Amino acid sequence: MKKSKVKELIKEAVEGGSTMTTDENGNKFWTLPNGKRHREDGPAIEWSNGDKSWWVNNKRHREDGPAVEYIGKYKAWYINGKRHREDGPAVEWDNGDKLWYFKGIRKS
């Protein structure tokens, strides 16, 4: 078996019942036994380029910051799978563009 395949199959248990898997590119994924993306103490996906995405029970979710952080692109706030932010725009692109959402509904 190739070394990259072995690395892909290595799993480590973490808090919240999630399991962390690292693929051959160094990307890390936390999932529940049923395959849903889930992590309670950090991003459920950490891409090797530094991008991060927070998931709880297979829904993008983060209460203390953006649930999506794509370096050099944008940040997006989600609660229970819906774009949502009460104290500012729910989407902020690096070029300065912004979108406001409340409970998944886009506001002007």
C-alpha positions in Angstrom: 0.0 0.0 0.0 1.3 3.5 -0.9 2.4 5.7 1.9 -0.1 8.4 0.9 -3.0 5.8 1.1 -1.8 4.7 4.6 -1.8 8.4 5.7 -5.3 8.8 4.3 -6.6 5.9 6.3 -5.0 7.0 9.6 -7.7 8.3 12.0 -7.4 9.8 15.5 -10.2 10.2 17.9 -11.0 13.7 19.1 -13.6 15.3 21.4 -17.2 15.4 20.5 -17.3 11.9 19.1 -15.6 13.1 15.9 -12.8 11.3 14.1 -10.1 13.2 12.3 -8.8 12.0 8.9 -5.9 13.4 7.0 -5.7 12.9 3.3 -2.7 12.6 1.1 -2.5 16.4 0.6 -2.5 17.2 4.3 -6.2 18.3 4.4 -7.9 17.4 7.7 -11.5 16.4 8.1 -13.5 15.7 11.3 -16.6 13.5 10.9 -19.0 11.6 13.1 -19.4 7.8 12.7 -22.4 8.4 10.4 -20.1 10.5 8.0 -21.5 13.9 8.9 -19.0 16.7 9.2 -18.7 17.7 12.9 -16.3 19.3 15.3 -17.2 21.2 18.5 -13.7 22.6 19.4 -12.5 24.0 16.1 -13.0 23.9 12.3 -14.2 20.5 10.9 -12.2 21.1 7.8 -8.7 22.4 7.7 -7.3 22.7 4.2 -3.5 22.5 3.8 -3.6 26.0 2.2 -4.9 27.4 5.5 -8.6 27.6 4.5 -11.0 26.6 7.3 -14.6 25.6 7.7 -16.6 25.0 10.9 -19.4 22.4 10.9 -21.7 20.9 13.6 -23.9 18.0 12.7 -23.2 18.5 9.0 -24.3 22.2 9.0 -21.9 25.1 8.8 -22.0 26.7 12.2 -19.9 28.9 14.4 -21.1 31.3 17.1 -17.9 33.2 17.8 -16.7 34.2 14.3 -17.0 33.3 10.7 -17.8 29.6 9.9 -15.9 29.9 6.6 -12.5 31.4 6.2 -11.0 31.2 2.7 -7.7 32.9 2.7 -7.4 35.7 0.1 -11.1 35.2 -0.9 -13.8 35.7 1.8 -15.2 35.0 5.2 -18.8 34.0 5.9 -20.8 33.7 9.1 -23.3 30.8 9.5 -25.6 29.6 12.3 -27.2 26.1 11.9 -26.4 26.0 8.2 -27.8 29.5 7.4 -25.9 32.6 6.7 -26.5 34.8 9.6 -24.9 37.7 11.4 -26.4 40.3 13.7 -23.5 42.7 14.2 -22.3 43.2 10.6 -22.3 41.6 7.2 -22.6 37.8 7.0 -20.2 37.7 4.0 -17.1 39.7 3.6 -14.9 39.4 0.4 -11.3 40.5 0.5 -12.1 43.1 -2.3 -14.4 44.9 0.2 -17.8 43.6 -1.1 -20.2 42.7 1.7 -23.6 40.9 2.0 -25.9 41.0 5.0 -28.0 38.0 6.0 -30.3 37.3 8.9 -31.4 33.7 9.5 -30.6 32.8 5.9 -32.5 35.7 4.4 -30.5 38.3 2.5 -31.0 41.9 3.6 -30.2 45.0 1.5 
